[in-house]
Amino acid sequence: MTYSIVARDPDSGALGVAVQSHFFGVGSLVAWAEPGIGAVATQSVVEPAYGPRGLELMRKGTSAPEALHRTLADDPQEPYRQLAMIDRWGRVAVHTGGSCIREAGHRVGDQMTAQANMMRRDTVWGAMEAAYRSAEGDLADRLLAALDAAEAEGGDIRGRQSAALRIVAARDTGSPLADVTFDLRVEDNPEPLRELRRLVDNKRAYDKVDAGDELAAAGDAEGALEQYAAAHAALPDNQELAFWHGVALAGVGREEEARELIRPAIEANDGWGELLRRLPAAGLLPDEPELLAKLLYDTG
């Protein structure tokens, strides 16, 4: 019912898993990854406990092949399971039980494995591995390319419904913002891969906002402005990003440009205006009544 891919980026050490299925909320069942530990995809007659169990074994230093072996050893439903693991060193292991509904199989590549069951064609997993290997970009780009390749080969015989992407860092720093690069789920959508890509684009833009916030808090107004501008350029129709880009422009004295971005947001939702009034007290906008009036009101 599912096709998925687990992989480790050999350059950054990041670990990831991506999945698509005709089944509601596939991400919470199939996709597991922990910073600096490994990634797991558990599917077919899915046993979600295999995700935490595999990660726990790898956290203790067990290799992915050994962790997979131990996980399946006492399972009477092993013939119906499909399970893939990758550890922090890029060692991979995958199992496709003999009773998985055809077409079912897997393909192992360099620090990755693609697996699928209940597919329209038996070419799906091979196409995923080839697409991942040849794709450009970061780990997210390559994982999404593998999912697209699976769909191009016919994908799940029942169609599409949900998808997920989880990517974690090579090391656990204790900071979720730094350690979990992507944790995105499309629970129920007629075009889950298209929606997943849209969410990835949003996440990348909002990451720039986070970077801008950190720079602003450190007193680097120009650096913050650069990040807010990049985020807004990535999602030009997003009112949130337009508003904060405008606030950053106002903070460096570019009032006219700021107003052009802030006013449309206020006109669409007066809550943005009230938020703007509160920013001087929080130190996020100069406490200048004339500036505030210029940003808030149509002065002709």
ChimeraX attribute file (.defattr): number of C-alpha atoms within 10 A of each C-alpha:
attribute: neighborCount
match mode: 1-to-1
recipient: residues
	/A:1	26
	/A:2	27
	/A:3	32
	/A:4	32
	/A:5	32
	/A:6	32
	/A:7	33
	/A:8	29
	/A:9	20
	/A:10	13
	/A:11	9
	/A:12	12
	/A:13	19
	/A:14	28
	/A:15	35
	/A:16	33
	/A:17	34
	/A:18	30
	/A:19	29
	/A:20	33
	/A:21	31
	/A:22	22
	/A:23	18
	/A:24	16
	/A:25	18
	/A:26	23
	/A:27	25
	/A:28	13
	/A:29	17
	/A:30	29
	/A:31	28
	/A:32	28
	/A:33	28
	/A:34	27
	/A:35	25
	/A:36	21
	/A:37	27
	/A:38	34
	/A:39	34
	/A:40	34
	/A:41	32
	/A:42	26
	/A:43	29
	/A:44	23
	/A:45	17
	/A:46	17
	/A:47	15
	/A:48	16
	/A:49	12
	/A:50	24
	/A:51	22
	/A:52	15
	/A:53	16
	/A:54	32
	/A:55	24
	/A:56	16
	/A:57	19
	/A:58	25
	/A:59	17
	/A:60	10
	/A:61	13
	/A:62	17
	/A:63	23
	/A:64	28
	/A:65	19
	/A:66	15
	/A:67	24
	/A:68	25
	/A:69	15
	/A:70	15
	/A:71	18
	/A:72	16
	/A:73	10
	/A:74	9
	/A:75	11
	/A:76	9
	/A:77	12
	/A:78	19
	/A:79	16
	/A:80	18
	/A:81	22
	/A:82	27
	/A:83	29
	/A:84	31
	/A:85	34
	/A:86	33
	/A:87	30
	/A:88	27
	/A:89	17
	/A:90	22
	/A:91	18
	/A:92	27
	/A:93	23
	/A:94	26
	/A:95	20
	/A:96	21
	/A:97	19
	/A:98	14
	/A:99	15
	/A:100	21
	/A:101	16
	/A:102	16
	/A:103	17
	/A:104	26
	/A:105	25
	/A:106	25
	/A:107	18
	/A:108	18
	/A:109	14
	/A:110	14
	/A:111	19
	/A:112	27
	/A:113	28
	/A:114	32
	/A:115	29
	/A:116	35
	/A:117	30
	/A:118	21
	/A:119	27
	/A:120	19
	/A:121	17
	/A:122	19
	/A:123	19
	/A:124	30
	/A:125	30
	/A:126	22
	/A:127	22
	/A:128	31
	/A:129	27
	/A:130	16
	/A:131	20
	/A:132	25
	/A:133	16
	/A:134	10
	/A:135	15
	/A:136	11
	/A:137	9
	/A:138	12
	/A:139	23
	/A:140	22
	/A:141	14
	/A:142	22
	/A:143	31
	/A:144	26
	/A:145	23
	/A:146	30
	/A:147	27
	/A:148	19
	/A:149	22
	/A:150	28
	/A:151	21
	/A:152	12
	/A:153	18
	/A:154	16
	/A:155	29
	/A:156	25
	/A:157	17
	/A:158	14
	/A:159	17
	/A:160	22
	/A:161	21
	/A:162	25
	/A:163	34
	/A:164	26
	/A:165	28
	/A:166	24
	/A:167	28
	/A:168	27
	/A:169	26
	/A:170	22
	/A:171	17
	/A:172	15
	/A:173	12
	/A:174	9
	/A:175	8
	/A:176	12
	/A:177	11
	/A:178	13
	/A:179	19
	/A:180	20
	/A:181	21
	/A:182	19
	/A:183	20
	/A:184	18
	/A:185	23
	/A:186	22
	/A:187	18
	/A:188	17
	/A:189	16
	/A:190	12
	/A:191	14
	/A:192	21
	/A:193	23
	/A:194	15
	/A:195	17
	/A:196	22
	/A:197	16
	/A:198	11
	/A:199	18
	/A:200	19
	/A:201	14
	/A:202	15
	/A:203	17
	/A:204	15
	/A:205	21
	/A:206	21
	/A:207	17
	/A:208	21
	/A:209	25
	/A:210	16
	/A:211	16
	/A:212	27
	/A:213	22
	/A:214	14
	/A:215	18
	/A:216	18
	/A:217	12
	/A:218	11
	/A:219	11
	/A:220	13
	/A:221	17
	/A:222	16
	/A:223	18
	/A:224	25
	/A:225	25
	/A:226	18
	/A:227	23
	/A:228	30
	/A:229	24
	/A:230	19
	/A:231	27
	/A:232	23
	/A:233	15
	/A:234	17
	/A:235	18
	/A:236	13
	/A:237	10
	/A:238	14
	/A:239	19
	/A:240	17
	/A:241	26
	/A:242	25
	/A:243	24
	/A:244	23
	/A:245	28
	/A:246	26
	/A:247	26
	/A:248	28
	/A:249	25
	/A:250	22
	/A:251	19
	/A:252	14
	/A:253	12
	/A:254	13
	/A:255	18
	/A:256	13
	/A:257	15
	/A:258	23
	/A:259	22
	/A:260	14
	/A:261	20
	/A:262	25
	/A:263	22
	/A:264	15
	/A:265	19
	/A:266	20
	/A:267	12
	/A:268	10
	/A:269	12
	/A:270	14
	/A:271	12
	/A:272	20
	/A:273	18
	/A:274	12
	/A:275	11
	/A:276	20
	/A:277	18
	/A:278	14
	/A:279	15
	/A:280	15
	/A:281	10
	/A:282	10
	/A:283	10
	/A:284	16
	/A:285	20
	/A:286	17
	/A:287	15
	/A:288	9
	/A:289	11
	/A:290	9
	/A:291	16
	/A:292	20
	/A:293	12
	/A:294	15
	/A:295	26
	/A:296	20
	/A:297	12
	/A:298	9
	/A:299	7
	/A:300	3
